[in-house]
Amino acid sequence: MLDPDQQRDLESTVPTELGSGVEYGLGVIKLQMPCGTAWGHDGGTPSHASISLTSPDGARQAALMLTRESNTWTERITTDYANAVVTAFCGQTPPLAAAQRLAATMTSALPSLQRPR
């Protein structure tokens, strides 16, 4: 859909201070998943969170959305959400430690998982 120069601009990322394995491009995030690189975008409101991801070659894709009450959001729910993201994208359930690391990265880096103030 994009010409090569535009695609290159889109995929030119900068590291973030928010966690290792996360970089930002022009409106997209680049996440390092257990099965490889994922490009995507997240979104959310106090009542929902969503993320869509694709691999660079388009062979892997995942889109997840969940409803939530922001005042009842817990670390365990974040870990379960991260686990679901990895399972959907990679096709296998990660070890709990890997899901917890990704949950920590996602919580610090993805606006949709920030707690309302």
Secondary structure, DSSP 4 states (H G I P E B T S, - for coil): ---HHHHHHHT--EE-SS-TTEEE-SS-EEEEETTEEEEEEEEEETTEEEEEEE-TTSS-EEEEEEE--GGG--HHHHHHHHHHHHHHHHSSPPPHHHHHHHHHHHHHH-GGGSPP-
